[in-house]
Each structure stands twice: as structure tokens, then as C-alpha cells.
């Protein structure tokens, strides 16, 4: 087990890669009462096409299967997973994203018992034909519920406008049609390929003894048998640099129309550059479009937003994008104005005092996040999967230069890498 102290933030982190390939990252903190554990596989909704472990040919599985598998892992023969956690006062949950599936618990007592429960239920799959069929009805209702939510439809609408072929454009839960194609054998194939310990990270933060915890995990894994280590071969379609549609729209009954503007980006291969640009993109969106931002104020003064403009940036090894948008009575005018604002980025020069203020704000947000055990576990896992040490984030941010920020800003908007998605009420008329 390696031990590293980060004196700037007063954290000590323990790491070990077990013989079966499982990465264990422990961040103990005796000053808190809660412990939070996250058991994550690098397998998400975009992993539709791959070569199964032991297989010779690429296969394509139905959309939504990673999310379906997450649901099914909680079902066991003879016991209830949630009840096992409830017995100790722990809270358990799980989620599936584009690139990962994570299982978690938070607790203040019986930490070792809860950790063993977490590891064991994830590593003991049980799927039956009957239970798989029953789950389809449950997930079908979930899909239909999200299909009725304008924000959800707008989010995947803008992704669909940006991406032509990449599966990031597809709803994480899949469609009613796709999930009805899922079989028990499909689930076992995906599980055996992506839930191998070598493709997983166990991150634990909070109040526990790192030596005792690591010994528990070592013994637990030593008592189990796994297939030989084998590199996972995933396949993603070649995606054009340009957006798929510069303008798209959805008609659905909404009280207020919505407009989303997406910037399609290409992720960096170098992990340090990847993180730097992730930080810069986040700071720039905040600088221009937070409530104190100049471009936000311009939109507000023109009565193009209702005061709740949203923005986000997402960077993963296979895709990257940024989104700006929200409710508006004038989606076409808002889209036109934001595109005009984005066009100024090519010549915009940040002032040094503004850049330093942006950095201080970002540092404050990162430091506040480090007070949350769940946030630390989530961020540690995300950065680890992208080849970077989360606890090097502050020094990396501190080292960012004005030149780097301006270079990113001036090259951010390119020909045909901006898409617009409008959600219009079926009876809405535009105010020109």
C-alpha cells in the first residue's frame, strides 16, 4: 500500500492495486462521522459495442443495458440488498452515467460490514429470465416519466443535435423498444466483461482505519475467483468534428419554451491538458454566464432569460461538450444572441485581474467540495479514470496561466461546432 500526504490540503491518501487488478483508494478523515464508499466500474451507456472477454468478434448490445444491469444487481436470490444496509443504518444507492456505473453507501457505524456488503452484492450477480422480464416494466415506466420532462428532453435533444453517430446522443436508460430486447444472457455478457476487478475502482472516504479497511478488502478479494486479466476492447463510431445539426427543435406541451446552445469539443489525449482545459472551460462559462457575468446581464437586460440561465461542461476521454441555456419566451432570439456572444470568443482577451479572480473563485469551489466525503469519492474516481490525481487539482489550477486561458477561449468556437436546440410549446408563437 502506498501512502501520500498532501500538505497543502491536509489530506493523506492510501492506494493499492490488488493482484486481481482492483484499484483501492482510501481517504481517511477521523474528524468526520460519516464514511462514504463508492464501488465503480468504467462501464456506462456509451459502451454498446465491444469484444466480450473470451470472445473473438465485436458485439452490439441494446441501448440502456448498462442502466438495466445496475438495477438488476440489487436483486438477489434469498435476500434484499437494501435491507442489509438498512440493518446497520446505512444508506445505499447506485447510478449509471455515460461512462461509468457506481454503487455506493454512506454510514456512520458498522463500516467494515457495510463495505463487505457493498463489494459482495456487486460481485455476486444473479439474473433470472423472470426477474429480467419484470424489470422491463419498471424501467419502461422510468423512461416514460423522463420522456415527459422538458429539461431531460432538452438535454438529450441538444446532444442529438451535436452528435451524429456517437452513443452519447442516446438516452442512458435506452428506449422502451431497446430494453425489451435485453436478455439474461446479455446481462451476464456485459457483467463478465465490464465488472472484472481490473476495470473497477473502490474509493472510500471518511472515518475508518485505512490499514484495517485495506486488509478487509484484500481478504475479501483473495477469497474470490475471477477470470484472467484481459484488456477490454471497446468500439466507438468515428464522430465528425462538426455538429450533426446546427438547429433542431422539439414540440411538446411546455408552459415556457426552452433553448439550449451546445459547443461540441474534442477531448485532449494528454491527461494534464485534459484537466487544464476542463478547468478553463468551467471557469469561462462561469465568467460569462453566471449571474455576475457580463453576457448573462446582456441576456437578462434584453428580456431573453427569466433569471435562471444554466450552463455546464462535460469532459470524458471519448467526448466533450459545453451547454448553455434555459427557459425563454424567445428561443430564436436567445439562440441568435448567444451565438453572437460566442463568436466574440475568437478575439476576446481576458484581463489579468479578471483571470486571477476566476481562479480564486474556482479554488474556493474545489476546497468547499473537499469538505464533502461523497464529493471527494466521486471526484477522486472521475479523475482516476481519466489518468489524473484529484488531489493535484489545486496545484494544476494554481499553475494555469492567462495565456493558456486566452488560447483556449480564442480557439473554443470553430466553424460548425455550435448547435441549437429549441423546445417549443405546440401552441407557442415566437415574439420576433
HUTA-V329354 format. One record per residue. N is the residue number from 0. RES is the residue in one letter. D_FIRST is the distance of its C-alpha to the first C-alpha in Angstrom with 2 decimals. Layout:
# HUTA-V329354
N | RES | D_FIRST
N | RES | D_FIRST
This chain:
# HUTA-V329354
0 | X | 0.00
1 | X | 3.78
2 | X | 6.60
3 | X | 10.06
4 | X | 13.35
5 | X | 16.39
6 | X | 19.25
7 | X | 22.00
8 | X | 21.12
9 | X | 19.39
10 | X | 16.18
11 | X | 12.55
12 | X | 10.11
13 | X | 6.53
14 | X | 5.69
15 | X | 4.91
16 | X | 8.17
17 | X | 9.45
18 | X | 12.23
19 | X | 14.83
20 | X | 13.74
21 | X | 12.85
22 | X | 10.86
23 | X | 9.33
24 | X | 9.76
25 | X | 10.18
26 | X | 12.81
27 | X | 14.06
28 | X | 17.59
29 | X | 19.49
30 | X | 22.68
31 | X | 23.29
32 | X | 24.45
33 | X | 23.37
34 | X | 20.23
35 | X | 20.22
36 | X | 18.35
37 | X | 19.00
38 | X | 18.60
39 | X | 19.93
40 | X | 21.29
41 | X | 22.53
42 | X | 25.99
43 | X | 28.92
44 | X | 32.67
45 | X | 33.08
46 | X | 31.56
47 | X | 34.94
48 | X | 35.29
49 | X | 32.80
50 | X | 32.62
51 | X | 31.41
52 | X | 28.87
53 | X | 31.19
54 | X | 34.04
55 | X | 36.11
56 | X | 37.73
57 | X | 36.79
58 | X | 37.72
59 | X | 38.55
60 | X | 37.82
61 | X | 39.74
62 | X | 38.98
63 | X | 37.04
64 | X | 35.24
65 | X | 31.68
66 | X | 33.02
67 | X | 34.95
68 | X | 31.90
69 | X | 30.08
70 | X | 33.09
71 | X | 33.30
72 | X | 29.75
73 | X | 30.75
74 | X | 33.59
75 | X | 32.98
76 | X | 35.37
77 | X | 36.04
78 | X | 34.05
79 | X | 33.61
80 | X | 30.15
81 | X | 31.34
82 | X | 32.94
83 | X | 29.73
84 | X | 28.15
85 | X | 31.45
86 | X | 31.51
87 | X | 28.69
88 | X | 30.04
89 | X | 27.43
90 | X | 28.50
91 | X | 27.42
92 | X | 28.31
93 | X | 27.64
94 | X | 28.88
95 | X | 29.48
96 | X | 29.87
97 | X | 30.99
98 | X | 27.54
99 | X | 25.32
100 | X | 25.58
101 | X | 23.55
102 | X | 23.60
103 | X | 22.88
104 | X | 23.56
105 | X | 24.00
106 | X | 24.54
107 | X | 24.88
108 | X | 24.70
109 | X | 23.31
110 | X | 20.04
111 | X | 18.31
112 | X | 21.57
113 | X | 21.91
114 | X | 18.45
115 | X | 19.38
116 | X | 22.77
117 | X | 21.47
118 | X | 19.32
119 | X | 22.10
120 | X | 25.02
121 | X | 23.61
122 | X | 22.79
123 | X | 26.18
124 | X | 28.92
125 | X | 32.50
126 | X | 35.35
127 | X | 39.03
128 | X | 42.01
129 | X | 43.54
130 | X | 40.56
131 | X | 40.09
132 | X | 43.77
133 | X | 43.61
134 | X | 40.73
135 | X | 42.82
136 | X | 45.30
137 | X | 42.70
138 | X | 41.12
139 | X | 44.62
140 | X | 45.49
141 | X | 42.37
142 | X | 43.35
143 | X | 46.90
144 | X | 45.83
145 | X | 43.87
146 | X | 46.79
147 | X | 48.94
148 | X | 46.75
149 | X | 48.01
150 | X | 44.76
151 | X | 42.84
152 | X | 45.67
153 | X | 45.79
154 | X | 42.08
155 | X | 42.25
156 | X | 45.69
157 | X | 44.48
158 | X | 41.62
159 | X | 44.31
160 | X | 46.45
161 | X | 43.72
162 | X | 42.33
163 | X | 44.64
164 | X | 42.42
165 | X | 38.75
166 | X | 37.71
167 | X | 36.47
168 | X | 40.17
169 | X | 40.05
170 | X | 39.48
171 | X | 36.05
172 | X | 37.88
173 | X | 40.22
174 | X | 43.92
175 | X | 45.95
176 | X | 47.05
177 | X | 43.61
178 | X | 41.95
179 | X | 44.92
180 | X | 44.05
181 | X | 40.59
182 | X | 40.43
183 | X | 38.14
184 | X | 37.46
185 | X | 36.52
186 | X | 33.89
187 | X | 32.37
188 | X | 32.44
189 | X | 30.58
190 | X | 28.08
191 | X | 27.32
192 | X | 26.96
193 | X | 24.95
194 | X | 23.00
195 | X | 20.98
196 | X | 17.22
197 | X | 16.82
198 | X | 19.06
199 | X | 17.34
200 | X | 14.94
201 | X | 14.10
202 | X | 14.13
203 | X | 14.60
204 | X | 16.17
205 | X | 18.12
206 | X | 18.59
207 | X | 15.97
208 | X | 13.52
209 | X | 9.88
210 | X | 8.97
211 | X | 12.05
212 | X | 11.61
213 | X | 8.41
214 | X | 10.25
215 | X | 13.30
216 | X | 12.14
217 | X | 10.89
218 | X | 14.28
219 | X | 16.19
220 | X | 15.32
221 | X | 15.80
222 | X | 19.21
223 | X | 20.38
224 | X | 21.92
225 | X | 21.76
226 | X | 23.78
227 | X | 22.64
228 | X | 20.78
229 | X | 23.60
230 | X | 23.96
231 | X | 25.84
232 | X | 29.16
233 | X | 30.57
234 | X | 33.97
235 | X | 35.37
236 | X | 39.01
237 | X | 39.95
238 | X | 40.71
239 | X | 43.41
240 | X | 42.67
241 | X | 45.67
242 | X | 45.80
243 | X | 47.40
244 | X | 50.02
245 | X | 50.90
246 | X | 52.58
247 | X | 52.11
248 | X | 53.25
249 | X | 52.92
250 | X | 55.76
251 | X | 54.92
252 | X | 56.48
253 | X | 54.84
254 | X | 56.39
255 | X | 55.15
256 | X | 54.33
257 | X | 50.95
258 | X | 50.05
259 | X | 46.71
260 | X | 46.22
261 | X | 43.32
262 | X | 42.02
263 | X | 40.55
264 | X | 37.95
265 | X | 35.98
266 | X | 32.19
267 | X | 30.77
268 | X | 28.70
269 | X | 26.76
270 | X | 23.94
271 | X | 24.83
272 | X | 28.51
273 | X | 27.81
274 | X | 26.24
275 | X | 28.94
276 | X | 31.70
277 | X | 30.27
278 | X | 30.41
279 | X | 33.85
280 | X | 35.32
281 | X | 34.27
282 | X | 35.75
283 | X | 38.92
284 | X | 39.61
285 | X | 39.27
286 | X | 41.49
287 | X | 44.24
288 | X | 44.13
289 | X | 42.87
290 | X | 45.74
291 | X | 45.92
292 | X | 46.00
293 | X | 49.22
294 | X | 49.32
295 | X | 48.66
296 | X | 51.61
297 | X | 53.79
298 | X | 53.13
299 | X | 53.80
300 | X | 57.00
301 | X | 58.24
302 | X | 57.69
303 | X | 55.42
304 | X | 52.57
305 | X | 52.67
306 | X | 50.12
307 | X | 47.00
308 | X | 45.99
309 | X | 42.48
310 | X | 40.13
311 | X | 36.69
312 | X | 34.71
313 | X | 32.27
314 | X | 30.21
315 | X | 28.37
316 | X | 27.82
317 | X | 31.05
318 | X | 33.32
319 | X | 34.03
320 | X | 36.83
321 | X | 38.20
322 | X | 40.76
323 | X | 43.37
324 | X | 45.90
325 | X | 47.31
326 | X | 50.61
327 | X | 53.78
328 | X | 57.49
329 | X | 57.80
330 | X | 55.05
331 | X | 56.93
332 | X | 57.58
333 | X | 54.01
334 | X | 52.71
335 | X | 55.22
336 | X | 54.38
337 | X | 50.58
338 | X | 51.07
339 | X | 53.31
340 | X | 50.66
341 | X | 47.98
342 | X | 50.43
343 | X | 50.51
344 | X | 46.82
345 | X | 47.90
346 | X | 49.69
347 | X | 48.03
348 | X | 46.63
349 | X | 44.37
350 | X | 45.35
351 | X | 42.86
352 | X | 43.35
353 | X | 42.76
354 | X | 39.59
355 | X | 38.17
356 | X | 39.12
357 | X | 37.38
358 | X | 34.14
359 | X | 34.39
360 | X | 34.99
361 | X | 32.03
362 | X | 29.75
363 | X | 31.15
364 | X | 30.47
365 | X | 26.81
366 | X | 26.36
367 | X | 28.24
368 | X | 26.01
369 | X | 22.96
370 | X | 24.71
371 | X | 24.42
372 | X | 21.38
373 | X | 22.75
374 | X | 23.40
375 | X | 19.91
376 | X | 18.46
377 | X | 21.23
378 | X | 21.01
379 | X | 17.25
380 | X | 17.85
381 | X | 21.05
382 | X | 19.84
383 | X | 16.75
384 | X | 19.36
385 | X | 21.43
386 | X | 18.94
387 | X | 18.62
388 | X | 16.38
389 | X | 18.32
390 | X | 17.63
391 | X | 19.49
392 | X | 22.47
393 | X | 24.37
394 | X | 24.33
395 | X | 25.38
396 | X | 28.14
397 | X | 29.21
398 | X | 29.61
399 | X | 31.82
400 | X | 35.35
401 | X | 38.74
402 | X | 39.51
403 | X | 36.57
404 | X | 37.63
405 | X | 41.25
406 | X | 40.51
407 | X | 38.60
408 | X | 41.41
409 | X | 44.18
410 | X | 42.70
411 | X | 41.53
412 | X | 44.82
413 | X | 46.23
414 | X | 49.24
415 | X | 48.85
416 | X | 45.26
417 | X | 46.44
418 | X | 47.45
419 | X | 49.31
420 | X | 49.35
421 | X | 51.98
422 | X | 52.28
423 | X | 55.93
424 | X | 57.78
425 | X | 60.31
426 | X | 63.13
427 | X | 61.67
428 | X | 63.84
429 | X | 62.52
430 | X | 63.77
431 | X | 64.53
